[in-house]
Amino acid sequence: MRRRVLLSLVSGTAAALAGCADGMEEANDDDGGTPAATPAADDAAAIPEPQMTVEVPDKRQRGEPFSVRLTAENPADEPQAVSRQVSDVTADVTVGEFSSTLPPGETVVWESPPIVYQTIPDDGVVELDVGGDTVSVRIFEPLSVGASHTYEDGVTIHVEGIQTVRAYPHRIDDRRRWRHAGDGAQYVFVFVSATGVHRDGQVGTPPSKRGLLLRHGGQVFRPQTPRYTPLTGVPVPSEYTIDSWGATPRADVSAYDSVDIRRSALDGEHPDENLYPDAAAAPDETLWLFYEVSTEIPATGLRVLASR
């Protein structure tokens, strides 16, 4: 859960205290002059403001409900009123409103009504406004090998395969080398295809790399950039050989780049800055993403969290 502490907008009024300096009484001159000036005492300490903690999940599966949890604490010695409106910025609706008068030293907890997203938002993230402060929740769809997810704009992400290797080949000074994972670690190559980028004359947006996390149980892994570029791509399912050094690929596969998928290629390899014409379809091809996980995690237990 993500937690954030907010200061309440409630403020208290400090009472000013007046007194005599050094305990001396005020006195008038014999000739009827003005009384001696009395220095004002320091203002009372400001009343401490209520503190608000906001909790939302970092991510939530599509179709699963979640709530915003507010915890308000009053550290003052007198009651204080506090209120917060919770709005779903993405859907442009009000989720609920928290309002309470907090007794001195007391804590009050409030939960919003359940929030459910049946589709993945355009950027994969739900934004919530809590009393002027914004928090976010990423919505995803877990995909195993062979599974697909189609977004609202017609773009489909399909998981072609997941391959774990202890080393992968690369080239230095025209010589073949191997990049080995550290002790207790292994590399994971996830092979995906994005189709339907061009559909009905419109250019869709493929998922970004940050929108394609990898999960095993409660662990989540982000895509990384290999220290060395894998030689001739990476091992594609059914197109590699395994030996004591790892996997040797037999086919070129492009690295995943959500922008490159939408761009036309000048020479068949390097994309330029122009998108494919609306009348044409971006090529459907297998792309790879790179992760590093523990050797205790089997490929069969990994899931791709498809967001945007």
C-alpha positions in Angstrom: 0.0 0.0 0.0 1.1 3.5 -0.7 0.9 5.9 2.2 1.0 9.7 2.2 0.7 12.1 5.1 -1.2 15.3 4.5 -1.5 18.3 6.7 -5.1 19.4 7.4 -6.3 22.8 6.3 -7.9 23.3 9.7 -6.2 26.1 11.7 -6.7 27.3 15.2 -6.7 30.8 16.6 -4.0 31.5 19.2 -5.1 33.6 22.1 -2.8 36.5 23.1 -1.8 36.8 26.7 -1.0 40.1 28.4 0.7 40.5 31.8 2.9 42.8 33.8 6.6 42.8 33.3 8.6 41.0 36.1 5.4 41.0 38.2 5.5 44.9 38.6 2.2 46.7 38.8 1.4 49.5 36.4 2.0 53.0 38.0 1.2 56.6 37.0 3.6 59.5 37.5 2.7 62.0 40.2 2.1 64.7 37.6 -0.6 62.5 35.8 1.6 61.3 33.0 0.8 58.3 30.9 1.2 54.9 32.5 4.4 53.0 31.9 4.2 50.7 28.9 3.7 47.0 29.6 5.4 44.5 27.3 3.1 42.0 25.7 3.6 38.3 26.5 4.5 35.9 23.8 1.6 34.5 21.8 0.4 31.1 22.8 1.8 28.2 20.8 -0.1 27.5 17.6 -2.6 24.7 17.9 -1.1 21.6 16.1 -3.1 20.7 12.9 -4.6 17.3 12.3 -2.6 14.9 10.3 -4.1 12.8 7.5 -2.6 9.5 6.1 -3.8 8.4 2.7 -3.5 4.7 1.7 -4.2 3.3 -1.8 -2.8 0.1 -3.5 0.1 0.6 -5.9 -1.6 -1.5 -8.4 -4.8 -3.4 -8.9 -6.0 -6.1 -11.3 -8.7 -5.1 -13.8 -12.1 -5.8 -12.4 -10.9 -6.0 -8.7 -12.3 -3.3 -6.3 -10.1 -1.1 -4.2 -10.7 1.7 -1.8 -9.1 4.9 -0.5 -8.3 4.7 3.2 -8.0 7.9 5.2 -6.6 8.0 8.8 -7.0 11.3 10.6 -5.3 12.1 13.8 -5.8 15.1 16.1 -2.7 15.9 18.1 -4.3 19.0 19.7 -5.9 19.3 23.2 -9.2 20.5 21.7 -11.6 19.2 19.1 -10.9 20.0 15.5 -13.0 19.6 12.3 -11.5 18.0 9.2 -12.9 17.1 5.8 -11.7 15.7 2.5 -13.4 15.0 -0.8 -12.1 12.1 -2.8 -12.6 12.3 -6.6 -11.7 10.0 -9.4 -9.9 12.3 -11.8 -9.7 9.6 -14.5 -13.5 9.0 -14.6 -14.4 12.6 -13.5 -16.6 11.4 -10.6 -16.7 12.0 -6.9 -15.9 8.8 -4.9 -16.9 10.0 -1.5 -16.3 12.6 1.2 -14.8 12.3 4.6 -15.9 14.7 7.3 -15.5 14.5 11.0 -14.9 16.4 14.2 -11.9 14.8 15.9 -11.8 14.7 19.7 -8.5 15.7 21.4 -5.8 13.1 20.8 -8.2 10.8 18.9 -7.7 9.0 15.5 -10.5 8.3 13.0 -10.3 5.9 10.0 -12.5 6.2 6.9 -12.7 4.1 3.7 -14.2 5.2 0.4 -16.8 3.1 -1.4 -15.2 0.4 -3.6 -13.7 1.6 -6.9 -13.7 -0.8 -9.8 -12.1 -0.5 -13.3 -13.3 -3.0 -15.8 -11.0 -1.6 -18.5 -7.4 -0.4 -18.4 -7.2 3.4 -18.7 -5.4 5.0 -21.6 -2.2 5.5 -19.7 -2.8 2.5 -17.4 -3.1 4.6 -14.3 -6.1 5.8 -12.3 -5.6 9.2 -10.7 -7.5 10.1 -7.5 -7.7 13.6 -6.0 -7.8 13.6 -2.1 -8.4 17.1 -0.9 -6.2 18.6 -3.5 -3.5 15.9 -3.4 -3.2 13.4 -6.2 -2.5 9.7 -5.7 -2.5 7.0 -8.4 -3.2 3.3 -8.9 -2.0 1.3 -11.9 -4.6 -1.1 -13.4 -3.3 -4.3 -15.0 -4.2 -7.6 -16.5 -2.1 -10.7 -15.5 -1.1 -12.7 -18.6 0.5 -16.2 -18.7 2.3 -17.6 -21.8 -0.2 -17.8 -24.7 -2.6 -15.3 -23.2 -3.6 -12.0 -24.7 -5.3 -8.7 -23.7 -7.0 -6.3 -26.1 -7.2 -2.6 -25.0 -10.1 -0.3 -25.6 -8.4 1.2 -28.8 -8.0 -2.3 -30.4 -4.3 -2.8 -29.6 -3.7 -6.4 -28.5 -0.7 -7.6 -26.4 0.1 -11.3 -26.7 2.7 -13.2 -24.6 4.5 -15.5 -27.0 6.9 -17.1 -24.5 9.0 -16.7 -21.4 12.6 -18.0 -21.3 14.9 -18.1 -18.3 18.7 -18.3 -18.9 21.8 -18.1 -16.7 23.8 -16.4 -19.5 23.2 -14.8 -22.9 25.7 -14.3 -25.8 26.9 -10.9 -27.0 29.7 -9.5 -29.1 32.8 -7.5 -28.1 35.4 -6.6 -30.7 33.8 -9.0 -33.2 34.3 -11.9 -30.7 31.5 -13.9 -29.1 31.2 -13.4 -25.4 28.8 -14.5 -22.7 27.1 -12.4 -20.1 26.5 -14.4 -16.9 24.0 -13.7 -14.2 25.2 -13.2 -10.6 25.0 -15.8 -7.9 21.4 -16.8 -7.2 20.1 -14.8 -10.2 18.9 -15.6 -13.7 17.9 -13.5 -16.7 14.4 -13.6 -18.0 13.4 -12.8 -21.6 9.7 -12.2 -22.2 8.6 -12.4 -25.8 5.5 -10.4 -26.7 3.7 -9.2 -29.8 1.6 -6.1 -30.2 -1.0 -6.1 -32.9 -3.7 -3.8 -34.0 -1.6 -0.7 -33.7 -3.3 0.5 -36.8 -7.0 -0.2 -36.8 -9.9 1.5 -38.6 -7.5 4.2 -39.8 -6.4 5.1 -36.3 -3.0 4.7 -34.7 -3.2 3.0 -31.3 -0.7 3.3 -28.5 1.1 0.0 -27.6 1.9 -0.5 -23.9 5.1 1.2 -22.6 7.9 -0.9 -21.0 6.9 0.4 -17.6 3.4 -0.9 -18.3 4.7 -4.5 -18.7 5.9 -5.6 -15.3 6.7 -9.2 -14.4 5.2 -10.8 -11.3 5.9 -13.9 -9.3 3.6 -14.2 -6.2 4.0 -10.9 -4.3 7.2 -10.0 -6.2 7.1 -7.5 -9.1 10.0 -6.9 -11.5 10.6 -4.0 -13.9 12.1 -4.4 -17.4 15.8 -3.6 -17.5 18.3 -2.8 -20.2 20.9 -5.5 -20.7 24.4 -4.5 -19.9 25.4 -5.9 -23.3 23.2 -6.2 -26.4 22.3 -9.9 -26.9 23.9 -11.3 -30.0 21.5 -11.6 -32.9 18.6 -10.7 -30.6 17.7 -13.2 -27.9 16.6 -16.9 -27.8 13.1 -17.1 -29.2 10.9 -20.0 -28.1 11.6 -23.1 -30.2 14.5 -21.3 -32.0 17.4 -21.7 -29.6 19.8 -24.4 -28.4 20.7 -25.0 -24.8 24.3 -25.9 -23.8 26.3 -25.6 -20.6 26.8 -21.8 -21.3 23.2 -21.0 -21.7 21.0 -20.5 -24.7 22.2 -19.8 -28.2 19.7 -18.0 -30.4 19.0 -18.8 -34.0 16.9 -15.8 -35.0 17.0 -12.1 -34.7 14.3 -10.5 -32.5 14.0 -6.8 -31.8 14.0 -5.3 -28.3 10.7 -4.0 -27.2 10.1 -0.3 -27.8 6.6 0.9 -27.7 7.4 3.9 -29.9 9.3 1.8 -32.5 6.3 -0.4 -33.0 4.5 2.6 -34.4 7.2 4.0 -36.6 8.2 3.1 -40.1 11.7 1.8 -40.8 14.0 3.5 -43.4 16.3 0.5 -43.9 14.3 -2.3 -42.4 16.1 -1.9 -39.0 16.3 1.7 -37.8 13.0 3.5 -37.3 12.6 7.1 -38.4 10.4 9.7 -36.8 7.3 9.1 -38.9 4.5 6.8 -38.0 3.2 4.2 -40.4 0.6 5.7 -42.7 -3.0 5.2 -41.5 -3.7 3.1 -44.5 -1.0 0.6 -43.7 -0.6 -1.7 -40.7 2.4 -1.7 -38.5 4.1 -5.1 -38.8 3.1 -7.8 -36.3 6.4 -9.1 -34.9 7.7 -10.7 -31.7 9.6 -8.4 -29.4 11.5 -9.1 -26.2 11.8 -7.6 -22.8 14.6 -8.3 -20.3 14.3 -8.9 -16.5 16.5 -10.3 -13.8 15.1 -12.5 -11.0 16.1 -15.2 -8.5 17.0 -18.6 -9.7 14.4 -20.0 -7.4 11.6 -18.6 -9.6 10.5 -20.9 -12.4 9.4 -19.6 -15.8 6.0 -21.3 -15.3 5.3 -19.2 -12.2 5.9 -15.8 -14.0 3.1 -13.5 -15.2 3.2 -10.4 -17.3 1.2 -7.6 -15.8 -0.2 -5.9 -18.9 -1.0 -2.3 -18.3 -0.2 0.7 -20.5 
